[in-house]
């Protein structure tokens, strides 16, 4: 099963008022596993960015001046998401912008529903947690997903964070911490951090002769007190 966790950043709130997409971030999941095959594109909107939007994502017109137009990346985007299930937080917003961009090209593109199915995690969260805050930040807090790098919104970063939230929210557990039943939003359990693929391999440290002797003595003591031991004292412990 191929799923694409998607987020966009825009020049404003309403495509009907001429606002455009300026960033697309896509994170691929295959059978609920992150593949690392992501798509991240900045787009020149050919218009000014609203001050309110700039405060949210911090992307400037100057930064986007040399970036491709949507017409130049449309095929790349459609080829990447085709036949996948899109996972989007507040899907009507992003899908509305994408549909508007595709139709504005007048190239015979279909709406997004013609290429993908869409799952709205905001609607899912509202059903799962009625009456509670269900923004992406609120879900990160509820499910112990680390969003400490999210000072400003960014499409790829938000898609990566949403991927973690979605996998936990649909995986039958509220956190990866042990020994915490009925986790609450105020819980200080260890938060999830994605480890770098380039990290050094963990060292394997073998027990010393004294430690092995102490271990065998402990197993003998357990056997004498209870009559059974899961690991026989004389068995080699790999």
C-alpha positions in Angstrom: 0.0 0.0 0.0 1.5 3.3 -1.1 0.6 6.5 0.9 1.9 10.0 0.5 1.8 12.4 3.4 1.5 15.8 1.9 1.6 19.4 3.0 1.7 22.7 1.1 2.6 26.3 1.9 0.8 29.2 0.1 0.8 32.9 -0.5 -2.5 33.3 1.4 -5.7 31.5 2.4 -8.0 31.6 -0.7 -7.2 30.3 -4.2 -10.3 32.0 -5.4 -8.6 35.3 -4.5 -5.6 34.5 -6.7 -3.4 32.9 -4.0 -0.9 30.3 -5.1 1.1 27.3 -3.8 4.7 28.2 -3.0 6.0 24.9 -1.5 5.0 21.2 -1.7 6.3 18.5 0.7 5.6 14.8 0.2 6.7 11.9 2.3 6.3 8.4 1.0 5.0 5.5 3.1 5.0 1.9 1.7 3.1 -0.6 3.8 3.2 2.0 6.7 7.0 2.3 6.6 8.9 5.5 5.7 10.8 4.8 2.5 12.9 8.0 2.3 11.6 8.6 -1.2 10.3 12.1 -0.7 9.4 15.0 -2.9 10.1 18.6 -1.9 9.6 21.5 -4.3 9.6 25.3 -3.9 7.5 27.2 -6.5 7.6 30.8 -7.8 4.0 32.0 -7.4 4.4 35.0 -9.7 2.6 37.2 -7.1 3.3 38.8 -3.7 3.0 36.7 -0.5 0.5 38.1 2.1 2.1 39.4 5.3 0.0 37.0 7.4 1.2 34.0 5.4 4.8 35.2 5.6 4.6 35.2 9.4 3.5 31.6 9.3 6.1 30.0 7.0 8.8 32.7 6.6 9.2 32.1 2.8 9.9 35.3 0.9 9.3 36.4 -2.7 13.1 37.0 -3.0 13.8 33.4 -2.0 11.3 32.1 -4.6 12.3 34.4 -7.5 14.5 31.8 -9.2 12.3 28.8 -8.4 10.2 27.0 -11.1 6.6 27.9 -11.8 3.8 25.4 -11.0 3.4 24.7 -14.7 7.0 23.5 -14.8 6.6 21.0 -11.9 3.0 19.8 -12.4 4.0 16.6 -14.3 6.7 15.8 -11.7 4.2 16.2 -8.9 1.4 14.2 -10.5 3.7 11.4 -11.4 4.9 11.2 -7.8 1.5 11.0 -6.2 -0.4 9.1 -8.9 -2.5 6.1 -7.5 -1.4 6.7 -3.9 -3.5 7.6 -0.9 -2.8 11.2 0.1 -2.7 11.8 3.9 -3.3 15.5 4.6 -4.1 17.5 7.7 -7.1 19.7 6.8 -7.2 18.1 3.3 -9.8 20.5 1.8 -7.3 23.4 2.1 -4.4 21.7 0.3 -6.6 19.8 -2.2 -8.5 23.0 -3.0 -5.2 24.8 -3.8 -3.9 21.8 -5.9 -7.1 21.5 -7.8 -7.1 25.3 -8.6 -3.5 25.2 -9.7 -4.1 22.2 -12.0 -7.2 23.6 -13.6 -5.6 27.0 -14.0 -3.1 25.5 -16.4 -5.7 24.5 -18.9 -3.8 21.4 -20.0 -6.5 18.9 -19.4 -5.4 17.9 -15.9 -8.0 16.3 -13.7 -8.7 17.3 -10.1 -6.7 15.5 -7.4 -9.5 13.0 -6.9 -8.9 11.8 -10.4 -5.3 10.7 -9.4 -5.5 9.8 -5.7 -7.7 9.0 -2.8 -7.4 11.4 0.1 -7.5 10.8 3.9 -8.0 13.9 6.1 -6.2 13.4 9.4 -7.9 16.5 10.9 -11.3 14.8 10.3 -10.0 11.6 11.7 -8.6 13.4 14.8 -11.9 15.2 15.4 -13.7 11.9 15.4 -11.2 10.2 17.6 -10.8 13.2 20.0 -14.1 15.1 20.0 -14.1 18.4 21.8 -10.3 18.6 22.0 -7.7 20.6 20.1 -6.7 18.7 17.0 -4.2 21.0 15.3 -0.9 19.3 14.2 0.9 20.8 17.2 -1.8 19.6 19.5 -1.6 16.1 18.1 2.2 16.1 18.4 1.8 16.9 22.1 -0.9 14.2 22.6 1.1 11.5 20.8 4.5 12.5 22.0 5.9 13.4 18.6 8.9 15.7 18.6 8.1 18.9 16.8 10.8 21.1 18.5 12.2 22.1 15.1 8.8 23.5 14.0 9.4 27.2 14.8 7.9 28.1 11.4 5.7 26.0 9.1 7.4 24.2 6.3 5.8 21.7 3.9 8.3 18.9 4.1 8.9 19.2 7.8 5.2 19.3 8.5 4.7 16.3 6.3 7.4 14.4 8.1 5.8 15.3 11.5 2.3 14.3 10.2 3.7 11.0 9.0 4.8 10.2 12.6 1.5 11.4 14.0 -0.6 9.4 11.5 1.4 6.1 12.1 0.9 6.4 15.9 -2.7 7.6 15.7 -3.6 4.6 13.5 -1.4 2.1 15.2 -3.4 1.4 18.3 -1.1 3.1 20.9 -0.8 6.6 22.1 3.0 6.6 22.7 6.1 4.6 22.5 6.8 4.9 26.2 6.5 1.9 28.5 4.8 1.7 31.8 2.4 4.6 31.2 -1.2 3.6 31.0 -3.7 6.2 30.0 -1.2 8.7 28.6 -2.3 12.3 29.0 -1.2 15.5 27.2 0.8 16.5 30.2 2.9 13.4 30.2 6.6 13.9 29.9 7.4 10.6 28.3 10.4 10.4 25.9 9.4 11.9 22.6 10.0 10.2 19.2 13.1 11.3 17.3 14.0 10.0 13.9 17.6 8.7 13.9 20.0 9.7 11.1 20.7 6.9 8.6 24.4 8.0 8.8 24.7 7.4 12.5 27.6 5.2 13.8 26.8 1.6 14.6 26.2 0.9 18.2 29.1 -0.7 20.1 28.6 -4.3 21.3 30.2 -4.7 24.7 30.7 -8.3 26.0 30.3 -9.1 29.6 33.6 -9.6 31.6 34.5 -12.8 33.3 33.5 -11.4 36.6 30.1 -10.2 35.3 29.4 -13.6 33.7 30.3 -15.3 37.1 27.9 -13.0 38.9 25.2 -13.7 36.4 25.6 -17.5 36.8 25.5 -17.1 40.6 22.3 -15.0 40.4 20.6 -17.7 38.2 21.6 -20.4 40.7 20.1 -18.3 43.5 16.9 -17.9 41.5 16.7 -21.7 40.9 17.3 -22.5 44.5 14.6 -20.1 45.7 11.9 -20.9 43.1 12.9 -24.2 41.7 12.9 -22.8 38.1 14.9 -20.4 36.0 14.2 -19.2 32.5 17.9 -19.4 31.6 19.8 -22.4 32.9 23.0 -21.3 34.7 25.2 -23.5 32.5 23.7 -22.3 29.2 25.8 -20.0 27.0 24.2 -16.6 26.9 24.6 -15.2 23.4 
